[in-house]
């Protein structure tokens, strides 16, 4: 069969697409670096063959795991479905088709960014006053909304009341409670980051909580031990120390299993308060575990599936504000875990498997409570602590949903991109064949781009209205994953896909905003900026190629001297939409100095303007379960 694609019946189309995708994947160069494969992985398994399943639907090859170097020079594992592993794949593809560049040859590409926690600041730092501590506490609840539901505000203030007691005379249970309160303050001051003193307080409070956690607490598993290590893991993610965070998360997981939090049968024998406490802690652990492991591709621990009546039992959590967002996140994580378990058994993604998963996600989104599907403009303008916590929780739940869609559909987008780069013309989305009402791989690729676009635009809208914190440990990873996909898709496009192009630059804007307090977000921004340069160079090359071809058949016979008076030079120099890259004046934000100067038209003193900008991301409400009200 020739290399050119011919439109044919769906089964033959899928087989051809599968064969060519596999060939293109297997032809990628191997540069021999330490991080190409996991230890002991056979060279032939780097890109498994793409084999049609019995229903003739495309089987997409599984991703390739990597070994990266930690800050101490140790090899650490990142799974094939992690963004870091996918970044390595994208670099190799782009290097083949566009040559070496700062994106493909980055000096840090073989290492995993880790920032060791700062030592305790000098003793000259005064204790924060009551107003500062209140600000730290409220910021903690905003940052952890939809992820952690471990403690109430009242409990934090009660625990801090123990601070006047000498630690040596305090029972161990009370010491651990004080350590929990210190970690709440550490996370809050870390995520607020309004001044250097905030980061100094974060370092101090974390060191105090960590000291208690390792001072004999590991010998006696307890609920406070689970909470302490969960909080420390959350802090370390924000501090760009992901491997340590995974270790602490593993300790919390083992402690929870030792205490029987995973066993649904014993909950019915507990008193209401104890059942509520343990169930909230278990759900928080499951959410954190799924999010972190899905980002890094380390799904060693998965949440055991509970019966529907128990999994949807939210009656115990209505008294806690955090339960309104943690419960939906927990339900979503159960769906993600189920898909990962099935994928692990099948060892290869198929359109049939992915469609079933997307239908499960759709049912979840349609069952979301009203307060997560509809946020009024009154809530946006009324920036009290509870509204901010609820709104950020809604944003994080929705981003997790988009990320869940992206992870499942990314192989289909990859396949589609590789076919484009291989000069194989596929059918347009309007003419793509349907298989018994199911989506074709081309359609699933479009779903991937749409989900990444929705996530980025929603996050940008939240940023422009002033609701994003300056350090959000999970959001930066989600945004980077989406931005990388969008940039890869743009690299393969012949013209300029306006919406995708805008979303790609929006991802860079959000990461630039988060980079003020996060070295990891700054690294992500650098990577996407270098990818942007490659995309612009690729577009210029294609423009020159088109001009070279057309110049063989047509001459440009009339030219105006642009130095003549009265000639509109900007008009003469302007390129058409399909004639070259988007200009830096319109899109490039990498060289802007002020932290907020890249937000066009933002006036923080004009609430009407903020509402208009926030309402801009309501476009995905019908499909993806969240929309805004302009009333």
Buried (B, 14 or more C-beta within 10 A) or exposed (E): EEEEBEEEEBBBBBBBBBBBBBBBBBEBEEEEEEBBBBEEEEEEEBBBBBEBBEEBBBBBBBBBBBBBBBBEEEBBBBBBBBBBBBBBBBBBBBBBEBEEBBBBEBEEBBBBBBBEBBEBBEEEEEEBEEEBBBBBBBBBBBBBBBBBBBBBBEBBEEBBEBEEEEBEEBEBEBBBBBBBBBBBBBBBBBBBBEEEBBBBBBBBBBBBBBBBBEEEBEEEBBBBBBBBBBBBBBBBBBBBBBBBBBBBBBBBBBBBBEBEBBEBEEBEEEEEEEBBBBBBBBBBBBBBBBBBBBBBBBBEBBBEEBEEEEBEBBEBBEEBBBBBBBBBBBBBBBBBBBBBBEBEEEEBBBBBBBBBBBEBBBEBBEEBEEBBBBBEBEBBBEEEBBBBBBBBBBBBBBBBBBBBBBBBBBBBBBBBBBBBBBEBEBBEEEEBBEBEEBBBBBBBBBBBBBBBBBBBBBBBBBBBBBBBBBBBBBBBBBBBBBBBBBBBBBBBBEEBBEEBBBBBBBBBBBBBBBBEBBEBBBBBBBBBBBBBBBBBBBBEEBBEEBEEEEEEEEEEEEEEEEEEEEEEEEEEEEEEEEBBBBEEEEBBBBEEEEEEEBBEEBEEEEBEBBBBBBBBBBBBBEBBBBBBBEE
